[in-house]
Amino acid sequence: MYNDVINKRLASLRSAMKAAGIDYYLFVTADYHSSEYVSDFFKAREYFSGFNGSNGDLLVWKDGAALWTDGRYFLQAGMQLEGTGIELMKMAMPGVPTVEEFLEKSMLPGETLSFDGRCIPLGRGKELEDVCKAVDKKACLDAENPDKTSIKLADLADGVWTERPALPANKVWLLTKEDTGESVAERLKRVREEMDKKGCDELVLSSLDDIAWLLLLRGADIEFNPVALSYAVVKKDSVDLYINEDIVSGEVKNTLSKDGVCFKPYNDIYGDLRADSDKDITFMIDPKRVSYSIYKELTGEGKKAKTVECRCPITLMKACKTEVEIDSERKAHIIDGVAVTKLLYRLYKLKNDPAFKSGEKKVTELEVADELLKLRQAGEGFLDQSFAPIIATAEHGAIIHYEPDEKSNAEIKKDAFLLMDTGGQYKTGTTDITRTVMMGEASEEEKKLYTAVLCGNLRLANAIFPEGTSGQNLDVLARSELWRRGLDYRHGTGHGVGFLLNVHEGPQNINLKGAAGKLTETFKEGMITSDEPGVYLDGEFGIRLENMMVCLKAEKLVKNGKSFEFTGREEGYAKEYGPFYGFETITMVPFDKTSIDKSLMTIEDIELLNEYHAKVYKQIAPFLDEEEKVWLKEETAAL
Amino acid sequence: MYNDVINKRLASLRSAMKAAGIDYYLFVTADYHSSEYVSDFFKAREYFSGFNGSNGDLLVWKDGAALWTDGRYFLQAGMQLEGTGIELMKMAMPGVPTVEEFLEKSMLPGETLSFDGRCIPLGRGKELEDVCKAVDKKACLDAENPDKTSIKLADLADGVWTERPALPANKVWLLTKEDTGESVAERLKRVREEMDKKGCDELVLSSLDDIAWLLLLRGADIEFNPVALSYAVVKKDSVDLYINEDIVSGEVKNTLSKDGVCFKPYNDIYGDLRADSDKDITFMIDPKRVSYSIYKELTGEGKKAKTVECRCPITLMKACKTEVEIDSERKAHIIDGVAVTKLLYRLYKLKNDPAFKSGEKKVTELEVADELLKLRQAGEGFLDQSFAPIIATAEHGAIIHYEPDEKSNAEIKKDAFLLMDTGGQYKTGTTDITRTVMMGEASEEEKKLYTAVLCGNLRLANAIFPEGTSGQNLDVLARSELWRRGLDYRHGTGHGVGFLLNVHEGPQNINLKGAAGKLTETFKEGMITSDEPGVYLDGEFGIRLENMMVCLKAEKLVKNGKSFEFTGREEGYAKEYGPFYGFETITMVPFDKTSIDKSLMTIEDIELLNEYHAKVYKQIAPFLDEEEKVWLKEETAAL
C-alpha cells in the first residue's frame, strides 16, 4: 500500500534539501521550548511521515528516511508508516542504533546535517556536533579541512510545508499569592539568590512552565498545558519577557510591571541575546532547557559573554509545591475524583444493563471520553483536560498510549477490561488518574493480574524512606509482584506532575534505570508524583492503576486514620537517620473490587486498600447523589 | 606529649624533600596495584605519621603536615597523631578541604608536588595534575613559563625509611580447569575478543585479582587476599607476567608457559612499557585499575603508542562465576557453615552456662575469634581468613568496622548481642558471613530490631527481577522495614565477592546511591553478592545479618523445595519481559531464633525463614555430632 501523500511531501523536502546543499535533515518532536506537546505549527515530523505519536525523530536523506520512536508507539508507528518507505527504528531495542549512531555510521565527510536549532535542546545539538566530529575523525580530517562535515541550522519545513498552521496566540491570565502561597517577588528573590551563588548576571528561560511558575502566569498556547509561548531573561533588577503582546491584557501587563517585568516581542530574543553576547555578562543556561540556537547566539569565538551551564534553579523549586499549592491540589483531586467516580457508577450501571449484555446497547470509547469530559466540566474551576484521554477497551488497553480517534474508536466490550487514563486542569490544580474496570465478569487470570498491579500501586504509595532516596530505589515496590509472574511494563512507574501546569514535570521520577544510567533527583517535600504500574497483554487487554501522591515528611502522613509517628526511641533514631518521607495519595477514586482476587493479597495489602477506600468514601460521598452514594459505600467497603 | 619518633622521621623526610627540590610530598594508602589491603612495605604513611587505620593520606611540607581520614577513624587518628604536629583532616566533614583543594590553596607557582606514582591510580594522578594547572592558572602562568608548578614522581620513603620491610614473596600455586570450569586459554580467548572489539593490541593488567583470575594463579602476598604481587601485559599471542621469579616454581612456570606466558622481573614493567610506548601499539588500560606511573610511561608528547581507557574486560568476567565455580562456592559455604554453626552451638552452651551467667566464666572477643579460626582450620581446604574477623560484644557491635585487638579486646557480655562478621578462604572458595546472637535474654526492643534486620535480609534474598536491574533498585527491600522505624545503616547492603579471591569485588553492589550518582552494574548470572543489612545503636549494640547470594536465572532457583517456574502463560510473559533472575543464598548458618519477634513478621517473611532454616539443617546436620544436631534441629525448626 503506497502512501502517495507522504511520498510527495518527502520528495518536495528532498528538493529543498538539495537546493540548500543539505544531505541529512532531522525533524524532532519539539517546539522552541522543549514542550512535551507541540502546537500544530511544530508538527512537521507528523506532516512529513504520517506518524502522529507524541515522540519521534524523523531523519530524511537523499534516498531514504527513518523514524525513531519508543516502545509505546511501535505498533502504531508500524501501521502509520506503511507505504511511506520510512524505516521504523525501535528505540532502545537491541541492535537498533540511536539517531546519532546512525548518522555517525551513514554520513560521509563533507556532508551537511541540518535541523531547526530552535527545536533542538543545547545538549542534543552538541551531541550532533560530536557526530560530525567523529565522522571527520574517522576520515582523519582536521579542523582546517574544507571537506569537513558541517551543521546548518534551518527550518526547511518553512518553505515546503504549504498551509502550515500559525503559531498559537491565546490570552494569558495570572494567579495570585493566595493561589500559590508565594508572590512573583518572592519567587524572583529565590531565583536570583541561586543566580548569585553561581556568579551569574542573567538567567535565560525558555521552558514555558518555568516562566509560568516564576511569573504566576498561565496561558493556553500548548494543548493541555496552561502556558503561553514566551521566553524570559531574568536580570538583576528586571525580567525581559518575550511574548506576543496581543495575548497580554493591560491589567496583566500592569501587575507584572510592578515586579520589574518588561514586555518584548516574542521573536526578538535571538537578536537581543546576540547583541548581549558581546557584553561582559555571565548567563546562566540550562543545557536541557534552552535550545541549541540560543546557545549558539551566546557562545562562540570572540564573544565577550560567559555562560554557566547548570540545571535551571526553577526546576527544583517548581517541583516542590508550597503548602498552599498542595492543599489546592487536594481540592482539585476531590473535584476530579467526584467526576471520575460518577463515571465509574455509570459504567457500573452500563455493565449490568441487560441491553448492554445482549449487545443491543452500544457505547463507544469516544462516548465514554465525552461523558467524562462533561462530568469534569461540571467541576468547579475546570479549565481543560490535562492530556488527551486514553479510553481503551479490551485489546486497545494493551497499546500503552492508545488514544481513541474517529478511526480507532471502538465499542466498549463486555466482560473485558476498560482502561481509562485521563486528567483535568482545574484552577486549583492538575490531575492525572488511571482506572481500569471490568465490564462484566473478570476471569481468574484477569483478577490475578489486576490484583498484582493493585498491590504494586499500594505498596509504592506506602513507602517510608529517608532523605537521599530516588525513584530508582522505590520502583521495585511497584513492580516486584509482576516480576514474580514473569511480567513487567515498558514505562516508568511515576512522573512528576505540575501545579496547574504540565502533567509531566521533572526532575524526579520513578523508574528502574534512571536518566542515562544516573539516579534521578531525590524525593523532597512537596513533590507530586504519579504511581502507575500496569500490565499489557498484546491483543488482549491492558491494566493500569494510577494515583497521584505528594511527598511529605513522614510525621505529616496519616496512616489508618491517625498521624504517622515514630514512637518512643524511634523518634531519636529518625533524627539521626532522617528526615524520613512518605507519600500521601491525593487521587480519590475507588478501585474496581470485582477485579480483585483477595487471596493473592497479603494482609498488609488488604489493610492498605481498605484504608484508601475508606478515605475515598469520606471525601467523595458528600458530592454524590443518594444512588451513587449507596453504590460507593459498597464499592469502598472493607475487603 | 611530644612524639619524638614521628618528629624525627618527618625531619629526615623534609631533608630528603629539600635535597630533591620537593615542596609537598603525598603518601597515600595503597600498593602498586590498588589493593584493598597493603603489605608492610607499603605502610609509609603509618611509618611517618603513626596512624595505622586502613584509610588515610598524609601530606608533608616544609613546615607542616596533615592527615586525611574518614569517619571510621576520627577518634583513633586523633589519638595516634597526638604530639606529631600533624593536623587531622576529617574527610567529608563540612568545611574540611580535600587533599586536592588543600593543595590548590596552599601551593605556589613554581613549587613541586611529589608522590610515588606507582601507588596513585591514574584518575587521581590526573586530578593532582589539575591542581597544579589550577595553581598556575590562578597566577596567570602559561605552559611555557619556567616557574610552572610541577609534579615529580618519586618514592621518598625509599631512602628515609630505614629498615623498611621487604616486599612480600610467597609461593604461588595454580588452579586447574577442574576448579574453575575454564582454562587459561579459554579465558585469554575471551579477553582477547574484548581487546579486538576495541581495537587494542595489548592489555595492561595491574590489579592482582584480575591477573589471578586470568591465569588461574593464586598466591599469598596480600593479607586475606590469595594473590601474588605481579603485573601482566596481555598481547595477541602471549602474556608478559612481571613477577618475582623466586615465588614461581618450575612446575607453575612450565604449565603457564604452555599458554604463552613469559616471565619477567617484577619491576621491569615500567621500563618495558616505556620502550613499547614508542611503537605503534594500542594499549587498553582501565583508569580505575592502573597507576599514574603506568599511564605516564604510555602517554605523553611524541609517544607513538595509543591508549584506550575503558573498564577492564576482566572486571565483569571475573564477577560472573562459572557453573563450576558456583558449585565449588556452595561446597565452601557448607564447610564454612559447619564451622560457624559449631561456634554458634558453643555460644549457645556458653550463654546457658551458670558460670557465664554469674560472671565467673569469662570469654573474650579474641578468644571467640580464635575458636572460630580453629573450627575453620579444621575445614577441608582452609587457607586463610578472608578478612580480619569482627567479633564485637554489646556496644562494640555499633562500631561498624570494629576489630578486636589486644587493647580493645572485651569480655563477651551476657544478655547482650554478639556480632560476628568473619570469613574464610578455602580451596573451594571465599566466604563472608555475619551472625548476631543474643548471649542471654533479648529485650522487646532488641527483638524488634533484630527481626527488622532479618526481614530485610530475607526479602532482598527473595527478589525476582528482570535483566537490567541494579543494586540500587533492590536495596530498598533490605532497608524498608528499618526505615519504617526511623532507622537505617550507613553502609551498603551488599558487595560482590570473588571466587577464591578478594572478599570485596566489583562491579556490582547493592546500595542506595550507586557510584557517584550512577546506577552500578546490573545483575548477571553467576554474580556472588553479600546481603547484609544492620542496625547500630551507638554505645549500645549492633545487629548485622549477612548471607552470600549467587545470582541465577529464575528458573534455576529452588523455592520451597521445588524449582521456581513461571507456569502456564507466565512462561510466555517471562520470555517477553525477561530473562528474570533471582538469588540463591549459599551461606548455610541458622539465624538466632531467640532474638526474633514472630509477631512483627509477615506470613511471607516467616515462610522464607522456615524455608532457609530447613535447607540449613539439611546441608549442615550431616557434618555435626549428635548433640549439635539435636540443637540445630531445634534452632532450625519452623517458626
Interface residues (C-beta under 8 A of the other chain):
Chain A: E445 A463 I464 F465 P466 G468 T469 S470 Q472 N473 L474 D475 V476 L477 S480 W483 R484 R485 G486 L487 D488 L512 K513 G514 G517 K518 L519 L537 F566 R569 E570 E571 G572 Y573 A574 K575 Y577 G578 F580 T602 I603 E604
Chain B: E445 A463 I464 F465 P466 G468 T469 S470 Q472 N473 L474 D475 V476 L477 S480 W483 R484 R485 G486 L487 D488 L512 K513 G514 G517 K518 L519 L537 F566 R569 E570 E571 G572 Y573 A574 K575 Y577 G578 F580 T602 I603 E604
